[in-house]
Each structure stands twice: as C-alpha cells, then as structure tokens.
C-alpha cells in the first residue's frame, strides 16, 4: 500500500514538473522537457500523453527549423487554452479591476469599476468585486460558476496561505479574510496575495521573468513593494510577509511611513512621500485623493523638467534612497535580474543615473558583475493578470490532480 501511495505521489510530482516546464517555455518539445527536468524521455512521453487526455495539454503545430527540415519535424506541447479559466482581481485605492484568462494566460474578459475602496463597508466592497467578476465572465461568455479559481491582488500585509489581509490601505478594516468572503459567493477556490508578489507572478508567467530562475521585482506606486523568485518559485517567507523592501529601514527615526513606523524606504520614494516633501512648492495637493496625487506628481515632474531646484532635489533624494534600498537587496539576495515595474518607472527622474550610481557604490564590489536591471511598465494589466496567475499557481500547487487544496477543490475540464 505504501508503494502505491509513493507511486501516486511521484506521478503527481512528474505531472507538475512537465506542466511547469510547458508553462515557462509556452511551447516545447518532449525531448526538451526531458532535458530541462531530468526526467527520462519515456516518462515525459507517458506524462504528456496523460495530460493531453485530461485536456490540460495539446500538441502545437509541428516545428521545422534548421537541419530538422530534412528530417521529421518535432511536435511541440503547449497548455490547452480551454482547460480552465480563472479571474484576477486588483483592488486599488480608486478602482476594482478584473481580468479573466484562459489556461494559456490569454485574456478573455475584463471589467472595471471606479470606486474609493477604503470608504466602502466590507460587505459592499465584496459585492462590488462579485459584480465585476460576473461582468467579466459575461464578456468571456462563461458562467461565473465555470471559473476554476479567483486570485486577488491588494497592497499591504497579506498572508497568502490563509488569504488574510492583516492590514491594507484599500480596506477599511484590519484582518480581513477576503478569500473566505468570496468563496461564499463563488464555488471555486479563491487566493489572495500582496500586490508586489502578484506583480512578480505576472513577470514569472507572462513577462520578463519567463525562464529566469532567480529574479526580483520592485514596484513603486503609492507604496514600494518587492517580490522574489528563487529557483523558479516565488518566496514569501515563514509568515508570508517577507520581501517587504518598502519597509526596509534606511534612516533611524526618519520620515514617517504610512505603516506607522519611521525611516522606511517607502517614506522617501512612494508618491505620497514625494508630494509630502513638495508641500512648500505644491501646497494644495490632497494626499488622500488619488486623482489629486496623480495631478500633483505630474506637476512636480513638470517643475523638475523646468529647472526647479526644489523639485529636482526631491527626486534626487528619492533616487538615491531607492538605489540604497536596491543595493541592500542585491547584497542580501543576489538576484540574477531586478525588474523595475509600475507606472512610476516611466519617470526618468526616479529611475536615474543617481539611483544606478548609489546602487553600484553600495553593492558588494567583488565577484562577477551585478544583476541585470530592466524596466517593465505594464499599467493596470500587470496586477489583474498577476492575480490570475496567482489563481493558476494555486491550482497548480493545490488542486490540479484532485489533491486536497488548502481551501477547497476544483474539478478541471477533462480531469
């Protein structure tokens, strides 16, 4: 009996390894899967055929390249788009956005509502999320009950294992379990995570992190976030609260942060921090109003380009602080790539030579060159597609082959 259990467990592990390799490469031959995973070609063939029978993989058009044109072309495997559909939800200060994607990651439905999320009572907020998921499902021409999973992205301290938001600037209450509340409205697993981890999943599944084993994502919006991928998997720490770059201390008894502490990196780099410093030259900006903050940042950037000494000093300090925080990140984690993500990185005043110089001067000066640094500005699509990737990741980990999920089970098409 023990041998049978061990054999079932091993088959599940092999299925996951094959699916993950196909997901990373998008379309790949069986022989390349064997080489990448270390599985024997025979094992890959058996597993792939089973996944095709279950409707999770499909054979792509035959490949013909180079010297293979004279021989038998390789048949590629890819994820079967129709195997399942998941919804990604992004909760921001000023809107709720939903994207539905198929198993291959292609968007099939969207919905969005402008709303001050923090001002909403919890029941009303959950109702608005439900309404947007249903609207996106209608656009995708599926029934809401046909969703295989839902992922939620929100800023703050979020325990991805339990789905509890211990604190979030978009929620009026602390310690909110959004997953449980939404699972009462939809018959599928719901997953939630910090939006920086969500951005990292978006890069891992759909963006610059595809096929990269070790990288970090740094986001700068209303706050500063970080997600970390090591050995091809996102890492969250023992309590699910790790990789909080924005709350790394860069000054003792420094500027106040919205988390209630002082001296956090976010308190010098985030948009509210820039505008707080700019109050002498932009006195009429309401930091509590997202629209006014966006207007204020645009005005501050314009002043800097026009030569304002005060405005340029604000951006120089922020760029230096960001470089210092990233140097600490490099010295601790040693990532192969740092992806700077978010709309703030359209601003060359923040992502500047000062930031790069401070990063280099404060990183360990020995050994091979430091990590490649790339920018990737997605806009709001980053968060919703990342939330959808969270749902896909959760299904990969918990329920894909009938295993018991942390919060429930889902039946996949063809399974």
Secondary structure, 3 states (H helix, E strand, C coil): CHHHHHHHHHHHHHHHHHHHHHHHHCCEEHHHHHHHHCCCHHHHHHHHHHHHHCCCEEECCCECCHHHHHCCCECEEEECHHHCEEEEEEECCCEEEEEEEECCCCEEEEEEEECCHHHCCHHHHHHHHHHHHHHHHHHCCCCHHHCCEEEEEECCEEECCCCEEEECCCCCCCCEEHHHHHHCCCCCEEEEEEHHHHHHHHHHHHCCCCCCCCEEEEEECCCEEEEEEECCEEECCCCCCCCCHHHCECCCCCCECCCCCECECHHHHCHHHHHHHHHHCCCCCCCCCHHHHHHHHHHHHHHHHCCCHHHHHHHHHHHHHHHHHHHHHHHHHCCCEEEEECHHHHCCCCCCHHHHHHHHHHCCCCCCCCCEEEEECCCCHHHHHHHHHHHHHHHHHHCCCCCCCCCCCCCCCCC
